[in-house]
Amino acid sequence: MWNNSNKRVSPKMESLLSKYIKVASVVTAYWVISISMVFMNKYLLSSDDLKLDAPLFVTWFQCIVTFLLCILLSLGSQFVPKYVSFPGVKIELKLLRATLPLSIIFVCMITFNNLCLKYIGVAFYFVGRSLTTVFNVVFTYFMLQQTTSGKALACCGIIIAGFFMGVDQEGASGTLSIVGVIYGVLASASVALNAIYTKKVLPLVDNNVWRLTYYNNINASILFIPLMIMFGEVGEVVRFPLLSSITFWNWMIMSGVFGFAIGYVTGLQIQVTSPLTHNISGTAKACAQTILACIYYHDIKTNLWWVSNMVVLFGSAGYTEVKRREMNQQHKITIAEAQKQNEILISLEDSKQPLLEDETRKAEKK
């Protein structure tokens, strides 16, 4: 292999370069898709151009798009398996019932996420939704009886302090929505619950995330219908003046596609890097998203508002680092215990060896 300057490039260097390019491409795709999806949803949920007061309808349509994409990709894997890899999908009533509790939490999660985004600005979205880690610790303790270390709890305290500071400074900026903050807290709780229930339900679908996505979105598509009727969104949609606009439906379809894609690139980023790197990337992405939102919407924030964001970022990053160290320590302990067990077994085998030799000699004499 030769480069442009006619210098030979070793296969090892080429492989390393390819790996770096792949990682950079995946991380970039995650950032672009995630940030674009947030801005796109903000436009659909509270744009002055659309004035569509139907967040449940928007969320329901995104679930429909995800459901249809699962079917298309499943068909693609059957007809062109060389290019498309996706599990076969079919509707099993037993699995629909088994995944229903998770689907209810899933509906709450995406609904509260979108309602939070409807009432608060994109710039404040990260802080408004920053309590997921805190709720994850709380639910893990009460539901799974798993304790959390003092250092991790201290990081949660920092996140809570940053959250309340951010709420206070959002009020000082004159853009605080109490309803939006409440939806943000509910969204954070739902995200934490969704993660716990997902671990419980995944074995029912052979630990296949895409099969779970498929059943989740079927259930969600059904669950949203009575909710839309109950909150009067059907009439709102019927009276919507841009219902026949191709541009509007293009935005709706794109938001659904990006909602589906974020699940794929999230898993891909974890696969090509690590869960820790994914968390770091997500935190950095949130920071970039906040800055872009302030620039795009011409938001002017106080210095303390920016400090609150940094406090939340610091607490989130600190929690990730503490958990990483704890996992490494636990891994070392596990390896040490395994080695100790192995040494005991070897010692027992060695102690048995002389006895076996004596038995063999006695048998030979006889």
N, C-alpha and C positions, 0 to 999 in steps of 0.2 A: 504493500500500500504506500502510495507516494502522495505528498501534499503539493501545493502550488509552487513551493520553492525547491521541488525535486529532492526533498529530504524524506527518507523512509520513516513511516509512522508505524510503530509496533502494534500488533493486534490488541495487546493489553491496553495501550493508550486509546486506541480506537474504540474498544469496548467501554472504557471508562467515560470517554467523551459521549458516546451514545447514551449511556446511563444518565449522565448529567443533562443531556438534551431532553431525554424522556421525562425526567423528574421536573425540569423547568417547564416543559410543555404542559404537564398535568397540573402543576401548581397554578400556572397562568390560566388554564382553562377553568379551574375551580374558582379563582378570583373573578374572572370575567363573567362566568355564568351566575355565580352567587350575587355579585353586586348588581348585575343587569336585572336579575329576577326581582331584587328588592325595589329598584327604581321603577320597573315595569308594573309591579303590583301597586306601588304608591300611585302611579298614574291612573290605573284602572279603578282604584278604590276611592280616591279623593281628588281627582283632577277637575279643575274648573271647566276644562274643555268638554268632559263627558257628563259630569254631574249625575252619575249613576249611584244612587244610594241603595246598593244591593250587594253587600260584601259576601253574603252566603251564596248568592248566585254565582259570583265570580269564583269562589272557592269550589263550589260544586262542579262548575264547568272544567276547572283544572283537574279535578278527580276523574271526570269523564275522559279527558284527553289522555291522562296517564293510563287509564284502563284500556283505551283503544290502542295506545302505543305498545302496551304489553302484548296484546293480541297480534298486532302487525309484526313485532319482533319475533314472536313465537312462530308465526307462519314463515317468516324469513329464515329462521333457523332450520325449518323443515325443507324448504325449497333450495336455499343457498347456504348450507351449513358451513361451507368454506369461509364465508364472509360474515355470517351472523351466528353468534352463540347466545342462545336464550332458552330457558327451560320451557317445556311444553306447558300450556295452560288450559285448564278446563274447570268448569264450575262444579265443585263438590259441596253439597249442602252441609255435610258433616264439618268440613273445614270452614265454611262460612259461619256456622254457629260457634265453632271453637275459637275463631279469631274475632268474634263480635265484641267481647270486652275491650280488646286492644283497639278495635276500630272506633269504638265510642270515644276512647281517650285520644285517638288519632284525629277524629273530627273536632274535638275540643281544641287540640293543639293547633291545627291549621286555621281554625276559625278565630281563636284568640290571637294568633299571630297576625292574621290579616286585619282584624279589628284594631289591634294595637297600632299597626302601620297606617290604618285609616285615620286615626285620631292624633298621632304624634308624627313629628318630622323624621325623615330618614336619618338626619344627623343625630337625633336623640334615641334612635331605635336600638342601638347597641346597649346603651345604659338602661333604657326602659326594659330590655329583655335580659338583663345581666344576672338575674337571681337564679338561673337554672342550676348552677353549681351548688348553691345553698340548698335549694329544694332537693337536689339529688342526694346530698348528705342527710337531710332530714328523713326523706322517704326510705333511704337505705337503712337507716337506724330503726325506724318503726316497722317497716315491712320485711326487711331481710335480717334484722337483728345484728347488723354489722356496724361496729364502732369506727370512728374516724379519729386520727391522731390529733394532738393538740396543735401542731404546726399547720395542718390542713384547716382546722377550725379557725385558727388565727387569720388565715388567708380568706376564709369565708367572711370573717368580721370586716376585713379590709374591703371586700366587694360590697357588703351591705353599707358600709360608711360611704363608699364612692357612689352607690345608688342614691342614697338620701341626699348627698351633696349635689348630685346631678339634678335630682328633682327640684331641690331648692333653687339652683341656678337657672334651670329651665323656667321656673316661675319668675325669676329676676329678669329673664330675657323677654318675658311677656308671651311666651309660646307654650306654656304648660297646659296640658289637658289631663285633668284628674281621671277622666274616663279612660283615656289612652294608657295612663300609668297602671290603672287597675287591670285593664286587659293585658298589659305587659307582664304583670305579676302572675296573672292566671295562665298566660302563655308559658312563662318560665316553669310553673308548676306542672303544666301539661307535658312539656318537653321532657322533664325529669321522669314523670310517671310513664311516658311513652317508652323511654329507654329501658326502664325496669321491666315493663310488661312485654316488650319486644324480646328480651332475653328468655322470658318464660314461654312465649308462643312460638319462637323460631323452630324449636325441635319438632313441632307439629307439621311444619312444611319442609322437613328435611334440611333445616338450617339454611334454606335458600331465601335470600333477601328479596329476590325478584318475585318469587311466588307469594311471599308475604305482602309485598307491595300490590300485587294483583288483587288478592283477596281483601286487603285493607281498602282499596279504592272502589271495589264493588260494593262492599258494605257502606262505605262513606257516601257513595253516589245515591244509595237508597235512603240513608239516614238524613241526608240534607233536604230531601223533598218535603217531608212534613215540617221541618224547621223553616224552610222558605215560605210555606203556606202560613204557618203560625205567625211569622214576623211581617207578613204582608208584602213580601218581595216579589211575588208573582205578578201582582198588579203593577208594581214599580217597573218591572222588566217589560211588561206588555205596553206600558205607556212611554217607554224610553224612546226618544225621537231618533236615536242612531241605531236602532235595532236592525235596520236593513243596510247599515253602512259596512262595506267590505273592510274598510280601515279598522273599524272597531273590532270586527271578528278576527282580523289578522293579529291585533294586539292580544286578544283573548287566547287564540291558538298558540301564539308565541309564549305567552306566560305559562300555559300548560306544558309546552315542550320544555321550557327552561326548568319548570318545577320537576319534571321527570328527569331531566339531565343532571340536576344538582345531586340527586340520589346516586347516579352513576359515577360522577366525578368525585364525590365524597369518598365512596368506596375505593375508587381507583387511586386517589391520593394516599389513603391509608395503606393501600397495597404496595405502591412504589416507594413510599417513605416509611412511616410508622405512625401509630396513634398519637405519640407525643408531637411529632413534626406536624401532623394534621391539626392538632390543637393550637400549636404555635402559628401555623399558617392562617387558621381561622381568626385568631386574635389579631394578627397583623392585618388581615383583610378587613376586619371590623374597623380598625383604626383608619385605613385608607378610605373605606366607605364613608366614614364620618367626615373626613376632610373633603372628599369629593362632593358630598351632599351640601356642606357649607358653601363651597365654591359655586355649585350649580344653582342652588336656591338663594344665593346671596344672603346667607344667614350670618348675622354678626353676634358672636357669643362673648360672654365675659371671660376674664382670665380664670376665674374659679370654675367656670363651666368646663373649660379645657382640663383643669386640674382634676375635676371629678372623673373625666374620661380616663385620665392617666392612672388615677387611683384604682378604678375598676380593672383596667388593663394590667396593672401591677399585681392586684390580688388574683386575677385569673391566671396570669403567668406563674405566679408564686405557687398557686394550688397545683398546677400542672407539674411543676418541678418537684414539689414535695411528694406527689403521688408517684412520679417517676423514680425517685430515690427509694421510696418505700417498696415499690415493685421490684427494683433491682436487689434490694436487701433481702426481700422475701425469696427471690430467685436464688440468691447465694445460699440462704439457709436451706432451701429445698435441695440444692445440689450437695451441700455439706452433709445433710441427713442421708441422702441417697448413697454418698460415698461411704459414710459410716456404716450403713446397713450392708453395703457391699464388702467392706473390710471384715465385718462380723461373720458374714457368710464364708469368706475366704478363710478366716481363722478357724471356723468350725470344720471346713473341709480339710484344712491342714491337720487339725487335731484328730480327725477320723482316719487320716492316711496311715499312721503307724498301726492302728488297730486292724485296718484292712490288710496291711502287709503281714501282720502276725497271723491273721486268719488264713491268709494264702499259704504261708509257710507250714502251718499246722495241717492244712489240707493236703499239701504236697507230701509231707511225712507219712500221712495215713495212706 
